[in-house]
Amino acid sequence: MYKITIPELMRRILSNIFSLLLILTFAACKNQSSNAEKKVFSMNLDQNVTSLDPAFARNQNAIWMINQIFNGLVQIDSSLNTLPCIAKTWEISKDGLTYTFHLRNDVYFHDDPIFPGGKGRKAVAADFRYSFYRLIDPKVASSGGWIFSDKVKDINSFIAVNDTTFQVKLMKPFPAFMNLLTTQYCSVVPKEIVEHYGKDFRSHPIGTGPFKFKYWKEDEILVMLKNEHYWEKEGDRQLPYLDAVKVTFISDKQSAFMNFIKKDLDYFDKVDGSYRDDILTKSGKMTSKYKGKFKLRKGPYLCTEYVGILVDTSKAIAKNSPLKYKKVRQAINYAIDKPKLIKYLRNSIGMPATSGFIPHGMPGFDSTAVKGYHYEPQKAARLLAEAGFPNGKGMPQITLSTSTTYKDLIEFIQGELSAIGINVKVDVSPSASLRDLISKNGVNFFRGSWIADYPDGENYLAMFYSRNKVPNGPNYTGYFNDEFDRLFEQSYYESDNQKRYLLYQKMDRMIVEYANVVPILYDQSLVMTQNNISGLQVNALNLMILKTVRKEN
């Protein structure tokens, strides 16, 4: 029998109170039809939203909510194409340094008492100049500083030519720049509102998006209402279709799933291991228990799960490790049965990472162009012998570091390596502690994942560029190769996507051969919705887009 705890009871009471508040809010609106027809989309996040300020859109929950409240110059579609948003059109100079955007003239910020008459004003080019500079303004200390910090000189690189013409001048070409601008960091915010609320803008967001902020009690509930004056249409229908979005914050995933089964939630994702077998068969299909009870969709998610190996032998932990030998690293890559791991530990959520580090679903991904490692234990054993460790003889124990969440995955890898004679000790640390160690080259064999910030392979290859070595960037394996660096820099000057993808593939093949990472799987998103929900766009960035969602009674 499902037992209701006191915290759960309180959450339900609060949820009911705010559902009532929603109804009262709707009732107070003029010219509205009956409350019974109101479409409220209910979902749960297992962790609190850290901020609703786009300058701090540093994790998925924040990104998801910010994307409902704000717009940028451009946006992505379900195929990861860059489409117009507030910018109707744009031009890029021949040298790739100047981007000129022509803005819509009918986009307004949400109403707020700080605006004259409490009515939201028009969003103009000067707002983008302000918003973009915020990301590199040291006083703001935005987590999105990396977006522009190495690409523009200063605030004068952002130019409001007039209200509807905005320019960005780069110091050097960056062909993925339009993709980069689709990130939620690049949303437009109104200066007078941000400066009035200061740090409290995180909990009083005013944007131009399809939903406007209504209420947020942290760790309990977040409510957003339909922006009745939203500018965007689907065909001849004004968006959004939903009247409100209600978000709860139940940290226990099993409790949240129970709420989904009871139809208290319209949406659910992130299937936890404790009840994965209840929902999915080992082959990734819905179990007969739930067939027809809700919709289940699986798709590519630009995330590569991998094991990293520190190869910078100037570091003592790498210099004294058998992992410094390339044949040992290659043996490790051949020793892991990735399809088996995905089937039995993840119920077939994910694809074996057998085509390099750049994941399936990324524009330019080509499994025929980049050949990675398949499960070949005999070849692994031979390479280990060639490295001087036949059947692991004479090879010291190596430590593989992971966080608690991925302990089962890493223990599977431990067993696979043990089968060819490699003695592995698994060291489990809290996620934050492990991230800190990795960022300081404090571990030389570690579980990691890389999630795309924007849909371009450059985002993944930057992890192996020598100038991004710790502490300057995310080159956690300490990889260094002059030819790789030359190709990486060359890609910045190649505006033809197909030609640039060929450079990416060449670099990816170099990483495969050097084996400083062991790509395990390309992740997939798993989304569940009630049968009366339609129009939810699923994309490989796992970006939540609710403006096109419909809910039938």
Secondary structure, DSSP 8 states (H G I E B T S, - for coil): -----HHHHHHHHHHHHHHHHHHHHHHHSTT---GGG--EEEEE-SS----SSGGG--SHHHHHHHHHH---SEEE-TT--EEESSEEEEEE-TTS-EEEEEE-S--B----TTSGGG---B--HHHHHHHHHHHH-TTT--TTGGGTTTT--SGGGEEEEETTEEEEE-SS--TTHHHHTTSGGG----HHHHHHHGGGGGGS---SSSEEEEEEETTTEEEEEE-TT---EETTEES---SEEEEE----HHHHHHHHHTTS-SEEE---TTTHHHHB-TTS-B-TTTTTTSEEEEEEEEEEEEEEE---TTSHHHHTSGGGSHHHHHHHHHT--HHHHHHHHHTT-SEE--S-SS-TTSTT--TTTS------HHHHHHHHHHTT-GGGTT---EEEEEEGGGHHHHHHHHHHHHTTT--EEEEEE-HHHHHHHHHTT--SEEEEEEE-SSSSTHHHHGGG-GGGBTTSSSBTT----HHHHHHHHHHTT---HHHHHHHHHHHHHHHHHHTSEEEEEEEEEEEEE-TTEE-----TT-----TT-EE--
